[in-house]
């Protein structure tokens, strides 16, 4: 039968082998990134119906000749920037090598 010290040393070796698994078990995303992703998805969830209604109103006003086409183009460009912000940030970060 094994003595107490050999069982203890075996237990410590076993725990030591499992320790890297416990240490590296953290998630790969930071809490800030998780919060930023949640905020982005909430903003896009709110922005989608607002953008749809805005395009409908701008189209109706443009057909009635009550608004400048410049405003319509600017609103559509703003919507495209809002929904494409993730791709734009990725592109800019790629330009600077970040």
N, C-alpha and C positions, 0 to 999 in steps of 0.2 A: 504494500500500500504506500502511496506517495505521501511524503511528509507535508506538513503545513507550508513550509517555505517554498517547496517546489510547486505546489498548487497555487500559491500566491503569485509566484513568478510567472507561471503559465497564464494565470488570469490577467496579470499586468501586460504580458505580451499580447494576449488576445485583445485587451482594451486598447493597447497601443496600435494594433493593426486596424481596429475599427475607428480610431480617432480621426484619421484623415477623412473618412467618409462622413463623419459627423461635422467636421470643420467645413468641408466643401459642400455640405448639403444645403447651403443658403441659396436663395433664389438668385438668378443671374441679373435681375433688375433691381434697381434701387427704389426706395420708397418714393423719392422725388419723381422718378420716371413713371412709376405706377400712377401717382397722382396726376402728373401731367397728361398721361394717356387718358385717364378717366375724364379730366377736364376737357380735353380735345374732343372726345366722343360725345360728351354732353353738349358742348357748343355746336357741334355738327348736327346733333339731333334737334336742337332748337332752330338752327339756321336753315335747315332743309325746307320746312313749310314756309318760313318767312321769305326765303328766296323764291319759292314757287309763286307765292302771292305777289311779291314785288314784280316779278317778270310779267305776270298777268296784268297788273295795274299799269305798268309802264307800257305794255303793248297796247292796252286799251286807250291810254292817253296819247300815245304816238299816232294811233289810227285816227283819233279825233283831232289831231294836230294841235294838242294842248300842251305839248312838252317838246323841248329840243331833242333831236336825235343824239346829241352829245351826252345828255343825261342818261339816255338809255344805254349807250355804249359804255359809259363810265360805270353804271350800275352792274351791267353784265360782266365787265372786267373785274369789278370788285368781288362779285360772286365767284368768278373763276379763281381769283387769288385766294379767297377764303377756303374754298374746297380743295385747292391744290397746294395748300400751305405745307403739307408734309413733304410733297415732292420738291417744292421750292427750297425748303430747308435742307433736304438731302443733297440737292444739286449745289447749293452754296457751300455746304460743308465739304463736298467733294472738290470744289474749286480751291479751297484753302487747305485741303489735306487733313481735315479734322476728323 
